Each structure stands twice: as C-alpha cells, then as structure tokens.
Amino acid sequence: MRITEHPLLDFKKDRRRIAFTFEGRNLYGYEGDTIASALIANGIWKFRESLTEKRARGLYCAIGNCSSCHMIVDGEANVKTCITALKEGMVVKVQGDRGRL
C-alpha cells in the first residue's frame, strides 16, 4: 500500500525504518512519513469514529483542515495525523470522542 514512484514527488530509497505502536500493535513506518501515511501503508484506514453514529473515519482532506484524522498520539488527543511527522516510539490510538484537554 506504499507509494514508491510518483511523477512529481521524489521518494528516497534509503529512508530509515521507524517503529511505533498503534492500538497495542508494533508497526513500522519510514523517515518522512506522516502518522497517517504510515498507518495506511500498514493497512489501517480507521483513524477515529464519528461522534454520534460511531461510524469509521479516516483520511479525508490530507492537509490538516478537517478533523477526520484526529487521533490520540502519545496521550495527546486531537492530533492531526495527516500533517504530523511519524517519530520513533510514538503511541497512536483511535479517538472515539472529542478528546480531553
């Protein structure tokens, strides 16, 4: 599921592999990935649930304008995973509510 070639974007071939945790599962992404792109590359499309109907939400705008990709990252709610860089050891969880301050 990872894009490796693109007519306009350059994907480095020698990027460092990064370990992170999603819902208790150990996963890997690569240096330069956003959290969302790493999740999608690992076959994960559900990032949160709608507030009233509890329907799955995933990547929508991919530029940080909407709230479909909000997740809990390292204990912090409402992180926009589409624009947040993946870092070694991150703990990522599905967000099912508005998040807590």
Residue frames as a rotation matrix with the C-alpha (Angstrom) as fourth column:
MET 1
0.561 0.828 0.000 0.00
0.828 -0.561 0.000 0.00
0.000 0.000 -1.000 0.00
ARG 2
0.198 -0.558 -0.806 3.01
0.318 -0.741 0.591 2.33
-0.927 -0.373 0.031 -0.02
ILE 3
0.998 0.057 -0.003 3.57
0.021 -0.417 -0.909 4.70
-0.053 0.907 -0.417 -2.93
THR 4
0.307 -0.949 0.075 7.10
0.550 0.241 0.799 4.19
-0.776 -0.204 0.596 -4.23
GLU 5
-0.743 -0.519 0.423 7.02
0.642 -0.371 0.671 6.09
-0.191 0.770 0.609 -7.52
HIS 6
0.406 0.829 -0.386 5.31
0.621 -0.560 -0.549 9.33
-0.671 -0.016 -0.741 -8.49
PRO 7
0.334 -0.284 0.899 5.73
0.878 -0.255 -0.406 11.67
0.344 0.925 0.164 -11.47
LEU 8
0.511 -0.075 0.857 6.15
-0.044 -0.997 -0.061 14.78
0.859 -0.007 -0.512 -9.28
LEU 9
0.775 -0.170 0.608 7.31
-0.631 -0.164 0.758 13.59
-0.029 -0.972 -0.235 -5.86
ASP 10
-0.009 -0.861 -0.508 10.67
-0.509 0.441 -0.739 12.06
0.861 0.253 -0.442 -5.00
PHE 11
0.916 0.284 0.284 10.67
-0.392 0.481 0.784 9.13
0.086 -0.830 0.552 -2.58
LYS 12
-0.054 -0.992 0.110 14.11
-0.988 0.037 -0.147 8.38
0.142 -0.116 -0.983 -1.17
LYS 13
0.429 0.162 -0.889 15.00
-0.303 0.953 0.027 4.71
0.851 0.258 0.457 -1.36
ASP 14
-0.319 -0.716 -0.621 17.25
0.416 0.483 -0.771 4.67
0.852 -0.504 0.144 1.73
ARG 15
0.064 0.424 0.904 14.90
-0.635 -0.682 0.364 6.06
0.770 -0.597 0.225 4.39
ARG 16
-0.899 -0.421 0.123 15.34
-0.328 0.458 -0.826 4.86
0.291 -0.783 -0.550 7.97
ARG 17
-0.159 0.841 -0.516 12.66
0.299 0.540 0.787 2.49
0.941 -0.029 -0.337 9.29
ILE 18
-0.699 0.029 0.715 10.78
-0.587 -0.593 -0.551 3.82
0.408 -0.805 0.431 12.36
ALA 19
-0.630 0.477 -0.613 8.97
0.591 0.807 0.021 1.68
0.504 -0.349 -0.790 14.95
PHE 20
-0.703 0.495 0.510 5.72
-0.662 -0.719 -0.214 2.90
0.260 -0.488 0.833 16.51
THR 21
-0.894 0.448 0.026 2.70
0.377 0.781 -0.499 1.41
-0.244 -0.436 -0.866 18.29
PHE 22
-0.608 0.794 -0.012 -0.91
-0.654 -0.492 0.575 1.52
0.451 0.357 0.818 17.11
GLU 23
0.431 0.875 0.220 -3.60
-0.829 0.288 0.480 0.17
0.357 -0.389 0.849 19.45
GLY 24
0.522 -0.294 0.801 -1.01
-0.569 0.579 0.584 -2.05
-0.635 -0.760 0.135 21.13
ARG 25
0.837 -0.227 0.498 0.42
0.482 0.735 -0.477 -3.42
-0.257 0.640 0.724 17.86
ASN 26
-0.001 -0.911 -0.412 4.03
0.044 -0.411 0.910 -2.82
-0.999 -0.018 0.041 16.91
LEU 27
0.819 0.287 0.496 4.21
0.513 0.018 -0.858 -1.31
-0.255 0.958 -0.133 13.42
TYR 28
-0.286 -0.945 -0.156 6.81
0.634 -0.309 0.709 0.36
-0.718 0.104 0.688 11.22
GLY 29
0.925 0.380 -0.002 6.91
0.253 -0.622 -0.741 3.41
-0.283 0.685 -0.672 9.03
TYR 30
0.120 -0.913 0.390 9.73
0.979 0.044 -0.198 5.32
0.164 0.406 0.899 7.38
GLU 31
-0.426 -0.403 -0.810 11.50
0.540 -0.832 0.130 8.59
-0.726 -0.382 0.571 7.98
GLY 32
-0.978 0.091 -0.187 9.50
-0.194 -0.719 0.667 11.34
-0.074 0.689 0.721 6.28
ASP 33
-0.489 0.859 -0.152 6.14
0.598 0.458 0.658 9.59
0.635 0.231 -0.737 6.74
THR 34
-0.371 0.525 0.766 3.25
-0.795 -0.606 0.031 11.30
0.480 -0.597 0.642 8.45
ILE 35
-0.680 0.218 0.700 1.42
-0.431 0.653 -0.622 9.20
-0.593 -0.725 -0.351 11.04
ALA 36
0.372 0.926 -0.061 -1.49
-0.552 0.168 -0.817 8.83
-0.747 0.337 0.573 8.61
SER 37
0.393 -0.250 -0.885 0.67
-0.864 0.227 -0.448 7.68
0.313 0.941 -0.126 5.69
ALA 38
-0.736 -0.675 0.057 2.42
-0.639 0.664 -0.388 5.12
0.224 -0.322 -0.920 7.91
LEU 39
-0.386 0.681 0.622 -0.93
-0.403 0.482 -0.778 3.77
-0.830 -0.551 0.088 9.13
ILE 40
0.611 0.641 -0.464 -2.29
-0.673 0.112 -0.731 3.46
-0.417 0.759 0.500 5.60
ALA 41
-0.040 -0.723 -0.690 0.92
-0.871 0.363 -0.330 1.72
0.489 0.588 -0.644 4.47
ASN 42
-0.923 -0.263 0.279 0.23
-0.378 0.746 -0.548 -0.79
-0.064 -0.611 -0.789 7.27
GLY 43
-0.696 0.690 -0.199 -3.33
0.322 0.548 0.772 -1.35
0.642 0.473 -0.603 6.02
ILE 44
-0.430 0.534 -0.728 -5.04
0.815 -0.117 -0.567 0.75
-0.388 -0.838 -0.385 8.70
TRP 45
-0.602 0.313 0.735 -7.79
0.462 -0.614 0.640 3.04
0.651 0.724 0.226 7.40
LYS 46
0.559 0.827 -0.064 -9.88
0.502 -0.276 0.820 3.76
0.660 -0.490 -0.569 10.53
PHE 47
-0.533 -0.787 0.309 -8.47
0.296 -0.516 -0.804 6.71
0.792 -0.337 0.509 12.47
ARG 48
-0.935 0.312 0.170 -11.45
-0.300 -0.435 -0.849 7.73
-0.191 -0.844 0.501 14.58
GLU 49
-0.518 0.846 0.126 -15.22
0.855 0.508 0.107 7.36
0.026 0.163 -0.986 14.93
SER 50
-0.407 0.488 0.772 -17.96
0.044 -0.834 0.551 9.89
0.912 0.258 0.318 14.25
LEU 51
-0.902 -0.059 0.428 -19.33
-0.389 -0.318 -0.864 11.35
0.188 -0.946 0.264 17.47
THR 52
-0.185 0.930 0.319 -22.98
-0.925 -0.055 -0.375 10.41
-0.332 -0.365 0.870 17.13
GLU 53
0.709 0.541 -0.453 -23.20
-0.690 0.666 -0.283 7.41
0.148 0.513 0.846 14.80
LYS 54
0.296 -0.717 0.631 -19.81
-0.454 0.475 0.754 5.88
-0.840 -0.510 -0.185 15.75
ARG 55
0.979 0.020 0.205 -19.00
0.174 0.446 -0.878 5.39
-0.109 0.895 0.433 12.07
ALA 56
0.205 -0.975 0.082 -15.40
0.824 0.217 0.523 4.91
-0.528 -0.039 0.849 10.98
ARG 57
0.967 -0.069 -0.247 -13.49
-0.173 -0.887 -0.428 7.98
-0.189 0.456 -0.870 9.84
GLY 58
0.360 -0.886 0.293 -10.17
0.829 0.448 0.334 8.02
-0.427 0.123 0.896 8.03
LEU 59
-0.652 -0.686 -0.323 -8.02
0.414 -0.679 0.607 10.24
-0.636 0.262 0.726 5.88
TYR 60
0.457 0.863 0.214 -10.15
0.732 -0.229 -0.641 12.87
-0.505 0.450 -0.737 4.13
CYS 61
0.987 -0.020 -0.160 -8.51
-0.094 -0.877 -0.471 16.20
-0.131 0.480 -0.867 3.30
ALA 62
0.547 -0.837 0.023 -4.88
0.837 0.546 -0.038 15.19
0.019 0.040 0.999 4.00
ILE 63
-0.150 -0.617 0.772 -3.89
0.463 -0.734 -0.497 18.85
0.874 0.283 0.396 4.55
GLY 64
-0.799 -0.268 -0.538 -4.91
0.585 -0.142 -0.799 19.45
0.138 -0.953 0.270 8.17
ASN 65
-0.781 0.517 0.351 -8.21
-0.418 -0.849 0.323 21.26
0.465 0.105 0.879 7.56
CYS 66
0.261 0.943 -0.205 -10.75
-0.453 0.307 0.837 18.67
0.853 -0.125 0.507 8.71
SER 67
-0.058 -0.252 0.966 -10.95
-0.993 0.112 -0.030 16.51
-0.100 -0.961 -0.256 11.84
SER 68
0.790 0.470 -0.395 -11.29
-0.543 0.834 -0.095 13.08
0.285 0.290 0.914 10.24
CYS 69
0.301 -0.765 -0.570 -7.72
0.143 0.627 -0.766 12.08
0.943 0.149 0.298 11.02
HIS 70
0.104 -0.247 0.963 -7.66
-0.872 -0.489 -0.031 13.22
0.479 -0.836 -0.266 14.67
MET 71
0.441 -0.044 -0.896 -6.11
0.262 0.962 0.082 10.55
0.858 -0.271 0.436 16.87
ILE 72
0.941 -0.234 0.245 -4.58
-0.300 -0.243 0.922 10.20
-0.156 -0.941 -0.299 20.31
VAL 73
0.522 -0.841 -0.138 -0.80
0.227 0.294 -0.928 10.36
0.822 0.453 0.345 19.98
ASP 74
-0.545 -0.786 -0.291 1.45
0.426 0.039 -0.904 9.88
0.722 -0.617 0.313 23.00
GLY 75
-0.445 0.470 -0.762 -1.55
0.873 0.039 -0.486 10.62
-0.199 -0.882 -0.428 25.23
GLU 76
-0.724 0.167 -0.670 -2.49
-0.142 -0.986 -0.093 13.87
-0.676 0.028 0.737 23.45
ALA 77
0.022 0.847 0.532 -5.95
0.688 0.373 -0.622 13.98
-0.725 0.380 -0.574 21.83
ASN 78
0.825 0.531 -0.194 -6.90
0.208 -0.604 -0.769 15.71
-0.526 0.594 -0.609 18.56
VAL 79
-0.254 -0.942 -0.221 -3.54
-0.159 -0.184 0.970 15.27
-0.954 0.282 -0.102 16.83
LYS 80
0.702 0.431 -0.566 -3.89
-0.586 -0.101 -0.804 15.86
-0.404 0.897 0.182 13.07
THR 81
0.270 -0.628 0.730 -2.16
0.100 0.772 0.627 12.71
-0.958 -0.096 0.271 11.87
CYS 82
0.765 0.056 0.642 -2.20
0.632 0.131 -0.764 13.74
-0.127 0.990 0.065 8.21
ILE 83
0.683 -0.519 0.514 0.32
-0.085 -0.755 -0.650 16.53
0.725 0.401 -0.560 8.87
THR 84
0.661 -0.452 0.598 2.17
-0.708 -0.111 0.698 15.21
-0.249 -0.885 -0.393 11.94
ALA 85
0.041 -0.765 -0.643 5.52
-0.777 0.381 -0.502 13.56
0.629 0.520 -0.578 11.28
LEU 86
0.887 0.169 -0.430 6.00
0.046 0.894 0.446 9.99
0.460 -0.416 0.785 12.47
LYS 87
0.102 -0.865 0.492 8.62
-0.892 -0.299 -0.340 9.67
0.440 -0.404 -0.802 15.23
GLU 88
-0.459 -0.412 -0.787 10.33
-0.081 0.902 -0.425 6.66
0.885 -0.131 -0.447 16.74
GLY 89
-0.892 0.021 -0.451 8.35
0.414 0.437 -0.799 5.09
0.180 -0.899 -0.399 19.59
MET 90
-0.673 0.707 0.214 5.09
-0.699 -0.704 0.126 7.03
0.240 -0.065 0.969 19.12
VAL 91
-0.825 0.554 0.114 1.99
0.431 0.746 -0.508 5.50
-0.366 -0.370 -0.854 20.70
VAL 92
-0.812 0.548 -0.203 -1.06
-0.545 -0.586 0.599 6.04
0.209 0.597 0.774 18.47
LYS 93
-0.758 0.637 0.143 -4.68
0.433 0.655 -0.620 5.24
-0.488 -0.408 -0.772 19.38
VAL 94
-0.456 0.733 0.506 -8.08
0.602 -0.164 0.781 5.59
0.655 0.661 -0.366 17.74
GLN 95
-0.980 0.189 -0.066 -10.06
-0.091 -0.714 -0.694 8.54
-0.178 -0.674 0.717 19.08
GLY 96
-0.567 0.823 0.031 -13.75
0.739 0.491 0.461 7.88
0.364 0.284 -0.887 19.68
ASP 97
0.434 0.707 -0.558 -14.74
0.861 -0.507 0.027 11.20
-0.263 -0.492 -0.830 21.25
ARG 98
0.928 -0.030 0.372 -13.94
0.119 -0.920 -0.372 14.92
0.354 0.390 -0.850 21.13
GLY 99
-0.047 -0.988 -0.145 -10.77
0.514 0.101 -0.852 14.35
0.857 -0.114 0.503 23.14
ARG 100
0.786 0.233 -0.573 -9.83
0.618 -0.255 0.744 15.57
0.027 -0.938 -0.344 26.57
LEU 101
0.578 -0.596 0.558 -7.68
-0.283 -0.787 -0.548 18.56
0.766 0.159 -0.623 27.47
